[in-house]
Amino acid sequence: MVENQHQKITGYRDLTQDEIDLMNEIKQMEENAANLLIDVGLTDCDQVALLSAQRKLTEGFMWLVRSVAQPNSPWPQLALHPEKKEAETESS
């Protein structure tokens, strides 16, 4: 395994100990939620609803992790340039 992988990946940063602890807490909650989904899946439940819950929980935990990790991303910059939108409106 490569040491300090996050330092070799563009957009990642060092986390504080509090952030690391919070990330580990989130990951533990994610594992608990996955185990709950498994338990529910063993019952006579609505499988479509269960799969929907799994997808939404997966996405929710991803966003929760990103809210702590705050990786750099070019995407928000695209939405933050109102002058470009104004220029497009003026040329129409």
N, C-alpha and C positions, 0 to 999 in steps of 0.2 A: 504494500500500500504506500502511496506517496504521502509524505509528511506535508502538513500545511497546504492541503489542496486548494483551499479557498484563496490563498495568496497567488495561486497560479491561474486562476480563472478570472477573466475580466468581469468587473462589476461587483465582485464580492468584497466584503470588508471584514476587519476583525470585530468580533463582538465583545461586549463587556461581560464580566462574570454574571451580572444580573440578567443580561439578555440570553446568555447560554442557559442559565437556570430556567428562564421562562420558556425557551425553545424546548428544553427537555420536558417541561411540564406539559406543553402543547402536544409533544410527541406521545407522552404517556396517555393523555386524554384521547388522542387519535387511536391509539391501540385499544383503549377501553371501548371506544365507539365501534371499532371494527369487530371486537369480540361480541358486543351487544347485537350488531347486525347478524353475525353468525348465529347467535342464540335465537333471534327472531326468525331467521331463515329456516330453522329447524322446526318451526311451528307451521300451522296451516294458515300462512299469511298471504297477503296479496304480493306476489313476486314482482309485479311491475312497480308497485309502490316502494317495495324494498330496494329494487335497483335504482329507482329515482332517489331514494334517501341516500344510498351509497354514493351516487354521483355527486349529489349536493353536499354531503358531508366531506367527501374528498376535496371538492373545490373549496369549501369553507375552511378546512384545515390548511389548505395551500395558502389561502389569503391570510389566514391568521399567522402562519409562519412568515410570510412575506412582510406582514405588518411589523414584525419584530426585526427581521433580517435587513429590511430596507435595501435590497440590492439595487444597484444602478440600472436604469433602463432607458432606452431612447424613446419609448412609447409615450410617456407623459409629455415629452417635449413637443411632440407632433400636435397635441391638443392645446398647447400653451402659446401658440403663435397667432393671436387674433389679427395681427397686421396682414398675414397672408390671406385670411378669410376676407378681410376688408378689401384687399387688392382684387380678389376674385369678384367680389360684389360690385366694385367700381367699374370693372371691365365688362360687366354684363349689360 
